[in-house]
Amino acid sequence: SGHPFNPLAGPLRSPARGVYETLGWNLPHWPQLQQGAQALLSWYPVLRVTIFPDGREWIAGRPLPAELSHWQQQGICAWLAPPQNRSLPTHKTGNYLLPWLAKQQAGDRGAQEAILCDPQGHWLETSTGNLWGWQGGCWYTPPVTAQALPGIARDRLLSWLRQQGIKVKERPWPGDWVQSLDFLAYSNCVMEVIPIHRVICPWGQLTYKGMTSPAGN
């Protein structure tokens, strides 16, 4: 309850349409998909929708993470993963091997998330969400490039911040620039917004402040 990122709020079709066009898949039966998802929402707060090349769909439900409230209030530790090239990173496909491996390696180091970067060292996203930073009265998020997934929660947050008149910019995140951020977080539709208070890097650690308001107050 009180979860603003309902999986059925907003268009279901736009994030996936690019996959169908790229891979030549058949479109699913959208009304049937929405009907099935609505039925499962009575039992599960989180739904994962998988669509197959022949147009069939599989909807699975799961609970929210047990630690979610603690992470939202206290923040987490993240690990900066080595640069890697991903397969079709701008599309929500079933190929999550590289982000999954990065998250597992982060866990081995006592971190809850992994931060992914490109070969030039620019921070792109986390293994499960999009990055946000606060500096000088403005929110920043990395631009959607050929190496990053355009998250649904990211799009909604961008729209909400602009509607509220809160300054927000999309810009590249080079490794030296991220050290000047006051606040760091990541977002996705399940976790909403999770602060990142510490990042384990090859050269040491970066620490970030907490924040009590999305407007930066």
C-alpha positions in Angstrom: 0.0 0.0 0.0 1.1 3.6 -0.7 3.5 2.3 -3.4 3.5 5.1 -6.1 5.0 3.0 -8.9 2.1 0.7 -9.6 3.2 -1.6 -12.5 -0.1 -0.9 -14.3 0.2 2.9 -13.9 1.2 4.4 -17.1 1.8 2.8 -20.5 2.7 -0.9 -20.5 3.5 -0.9 -24.2 6.1 1.7 -24.8 9.1 0.2 -22.8 8.8 -3.1 -24.6 7.8 -2.0 -28.1 11.4 -1.4 -29.1 12.2 -5.0 -28.3 9.5 -6.3 -30.7 10.8 -4.0 -33.5 14.4 -4.9 -32.9 13.9 -8.7 -32.6 10.8 -9.1 -34.8 8.7 -10.6 -32.1 4.9 -10.9 -32.1 3.0 -8.4 -30.1 1.2 -9.8 -27.0 -2.6 -9.5 -26.4 -2.4 -6.3 -24.2 -6.0 -6.5 -22.7 -5.4 -10.1 -21.7 -2.0 -9.2 -20.2 -3.5 -6.4 -18.2 -6.4 -8.5 -17.0 -4.0 -11.2 -15.7 -1.8 -8.7 -14.0 -4.7 -7.0 -12.3 -5.9 -10.4 -10.9 -2.4 -11.2 -9.5 -2.1 -7.7 -7.9 -4.6 -8.9 -5.3 -2.0 -11.4 -4.0 1.4 -9.9 -4.8 2.7 -6.3 -4.6 5.4 -7.0 -7.2 4.7 -8.5 -10.6 7.3 -9.6 -13.2 5.9 -9.8 -16.8 7.9 -11.9 -19.2 6.9 -11.8 -22.9 8.0 -14.6 -25.3 8.8 -14.2 -29.0 5.6 -15.9 -30.1 3.5 -13.4 -28.1 2.8 -15.6 -25.1 3.3 -14.0 -21.7 4.2 -15.2 -18.2 3.3 -13.1 -15.1 5.0 -14.0 -11.8 4.3 -12.4 -8.4 6.6 -11.9 -5.5 6.7 -10.0 -2.2 8.6 -6.8 -1.5 12.2 -7.2 -0.2 12.1 -7.7 3.6 14.8 -5.0 4.0 13.1 -2.4 1.8 12.0 0.0 4.6 15.4 -0.1 6.2 17.2 0.5 2.9 14.9 3.4 2.1 15.6 5.1 5.4 19.2 4.2 6.0 20.6 3.7 2.5 22.8 1.0 1.2 26.4 0.3 0.2 27.2 -0.1 -3.5 30.2 -1.5 -5.3 31.7 0.0 -8.5 31.9 -2.8 -11.0 34.6 -3.0 -13.7 33.6 -1.6 -17.1 31.8 -4.2 -19.3 29.9 -4.2 -22.6 26.3 -5.5 -22.2 24.0 -7.2 -24.7 21.1 -5.0 -25.9 21.3 -2.9 -22.7 18.6 -0.4 -23.8 16.0 -3.1 -24.0 14.3 -5.1 -21.2 15.3 -8.6 -22.4 15.8 -11.7 -20.4 19.6 -11.3 -20.7 20.5 -10.0 -17.2 23.7 -12.1 -16.8 26.1 -9.2 -16.6 24.1 -7.1 -14.1 23.3 -10.3 -12.1 27.0 -11.2 -11.9 27.8 -7.7 -10.9 25.2 -7.8 -8.1 26.6 -11.1 -6.9 30.1 -9.8 -6.8 28.9 -6.7 -4.9 27.3 -9.0 -2.3 30.6 -10.8 -1.9 32.1 -7.4 -0.9 29.4 -6.6 1.6 27.5 -4.3 -0.7 23.8 -4.5 -1.7 24.1 -3.1 -5.2 26.6 -2.8 -8.1 27.2 0.4 -10.1 27.8 -0.3 -13.8 30.1 1.9 -16.0 31.1 2.1 -19.6 34.7 1.6 -20.9 35.5 5.3 -20.4 34.6 5.0 -16.7 31.3 6.9 -16.9 28.8 5.7 -14.3 25.6 4.5 -16.2 23.2 2.8 -13.8 23.1 0.2 -11.0 22.5 -3.5 -11.6 18.8 -3.1 -10.9 18.0 0.6 -11.4 18.9 4.1 -12.5 21.2 6.5 -10.8 20.4 9.9 -9.2 22.7 12.5 -7.7 22.2 15.8 -5.9 24.6 18.7 -6.2 24.4 22.5 -6.0 20.6 22.6 -5.9 20.0 20.3 -8.8 19.2 16.6 -9.4 21.3 14.8 -12.0 20.8 11.4 -13.7 22.9 9.8 -16.4 21.5 10.2 -19.9 19.9 7.2 -21.7 22.7 5.9 -24.0 23.4 2.8 -25.9 24.8 1.3 -22.6 21.9 2.0 -20.2 18.3 1.0 -19.8 15.6 3.7 -19.8 13.8 2.8 -16.6 10.1 3.4 -16.1 10.6 4.8 -12.6 13.3 7.1 -14.0 10.9 8.5 -16.5 8.3 9.1 -13.9 10.7 10.8 -11.5 12.0 13.0 -14.3 8.4 14.1 -15.1 7.5 14.6 -11.4 10.5 16.7 -10.6 9.9 18.9 -13.6 6.2 19.3 -12.8 7.2 20.4 -9.3 9.6 22.9 -10.6 12.6 21.1 -9.1 15.8 21.5 -11.1 16.9 18.3 -12.8 19.4 17.6 -15.6 20.6 14.6 -17.6 24.3 14.6 -18.1 27.2 12.1 -18.3 28.7 10.9 -15.0 32.5 10.7 -15.4 34.4 9.1 -12.5 35.9 12.3 -11.2 32.6 14.3 -11.3 30.7 11.8 -9.2 33.0 12.5 -6.3 31.5 16.0 -6.1 27.9 14.8 -5.5 26.4 15.5 -2.1 23.7 12.8 -2.3 23.5 9.5 -4.3 20.6 7.2 -4.9 19.1 4.7 -7.4 15.5 4.1 -8.5 13.4 1.3 -9.9 9.7 0.4 -9.9 10.0 -2.0 -7.0 12.4 -0.2 -4.6 11.2 3.3 -5.5 14.2 5.5 -4.4 17.1 4.0 -2.3 19.9 6.2 -1.0 23.5 5.1 -1.5 25.6 6.2 1.4 28.9 4.5 0.4 30.5 3.2 -2.8 33.4 0.7 -2.8 35.8 1.7 -5.6 39.1 0.2 -6.8 40.9 3.2 -5.3 39.0 3.3 -2.0 35.6 4.5 -0.9 33.2 7.3 -1.6 30.7 8.5 1.0 27.5 10.5 0.5 25.2 12.3 2.8 21.6 11.4 3.6 18.6 13.4 2.4 15.1 13.7 3.8 13.3 15.3 0.9 13.2 14.6 -2.8 13.4 18.3 -3.4 16.7 18.4 -1.6 15.6 20.4 1.4 
